[in-house]
């Protein structure tokens, strides 16, 4: 009985995301940016502590001026391989909602 309870507790802990709420990954590199016909934008970043860490995906709507400006900035950072600070909302998803992108000095 105790083994089943412990297993259930560990399983519940593993489902908790590493970041909850809004957080900023600093000096990361954008490694992919794309948009679709439905007005959704997607990107992937690498860095933020270790280049050995897996890519982190992020998403936002590009149906408005704010979203299109973020798409332009993300493309600029990707094409120039410039470091950025990226603010996301931690929600446990593979592609986290994007709040901001800031170009930073290398």
C-alpha positions in Angstrom: 0.0 0.0 0.0 2.8 2.5 0.9 4.6 1.7 -2.4 1.5 2.6 -4.4 1.1 5.9 -2.4 4.7 6.8 -3.0 4.5 6.0 -6.7 1.4 8.2 -7.0 3.1 11.0 -5.1 6.2 10.8 -7.4 4.0 10.7 -10.5 2.2 13.9 -9.3 5.5 15.7 -8.7 6.8 14.8 -12.2 3.8 16.5 -13.7 4.6 19.9 -12.1 6.2 22.2 -14.7 9.7 23.5 -14.0 8.5 27.1 -14.4 5.1 28.3 -13.3 3.9 31.8 -14.1 5.9 34.4 -16.0 9.7 34.0 -16.3 12.5 35.2 -18.5 15.2 33.1 -20.1 18.3 35.3 -20.6 20.8 35.3 -23.4 19.2 32.5 -25.4 19.4 32.1 -29.2 16.4 31.6 -31.4 16.9 28.5 -33.6 13.6 28.4 -35.5 10.8 30.8 -36.3 7.7 30.1 -38.4 4.1 31.4 -38.9 1.1 29.7 -40.4 -1.9 30.9 -42.4 -4.1 30.9 -39.3 -2.1 33.8 -37.8 -0.2 31.7 -35.3 3.6 32.1 -34.8 6.0 29.6 -33.3 9.6 29.6 -32.4 12.3 27.5 -30.6 15.2 28.7 -28.5 18.3 27.2 -27.2 20.6 28.2 -24.3 19.4 29.8 -21.1 21.9 27.9 -18.9 23.2 25.1 -21.1 23.5 24.4 -24.8 23.1 20.8 -24.0 19.5 21.4 -22.8 16.7 20.6 -25.1 15.1 23.4 -27.2 12.2 25.2 -25.7 9.3 26.1 -27.9 7.2 29.3 -27.7 4.1 30.5 -29.5 2.1 33.7 -29.9 -0.6 35.2 -32.2 0.6 37.2 -35.1 -2.9 38.5 -36.0 -2.2 42.0 -34.8 0.5 44.6 -34.9 2.1 43.5 -31.6 2.3 39.9 -32.9 3.8 40.9 -36.3 6.4 43.1 -34.5 7.4 40.2 -32.4 7.7 38.0 -35.5 10.0 40.6 -37.1 12.1 40.8 -34.0 12.3 37.0 -33.7 13.3 36.7 -37.3 16.0 39.4 -36.9 17.4 37.6 -33.9 17.3 34.2 -35.7 18.9 35.5 -38.9 21.7 37.4 -37.1 22.1 34.7 -34.3 21.8 37.5 -31.7 21.2 36.7 -28.1 17.8 37.6 -26.7 15.9 37.6 -23.4 12.6 35.8 -23.8 9.7 36.1 -21.4 7.4 33.2 -21.4 4.4 31.9 -19.3 5.3 28.6 -17.7 2.3 26.3 -18.2 3.8 22.9 -18.8 3.2 23.0 -22.5 5.8 22.1 -25.1 5.2 25.5 -26.7 4.8 28.1 -24.0 3.0 31.4 -24.5 5.4 34.2 -25.4 5.2 37.6 -23.6 8.3 39.5 -24.8 11.5 39.3 -26.8 14.4 41.7 -26.0 17.6 41.9 -28.0 20.7 42.0 -25.7 24.4 42.6 -26.3 26.5 39.5 -26.8 
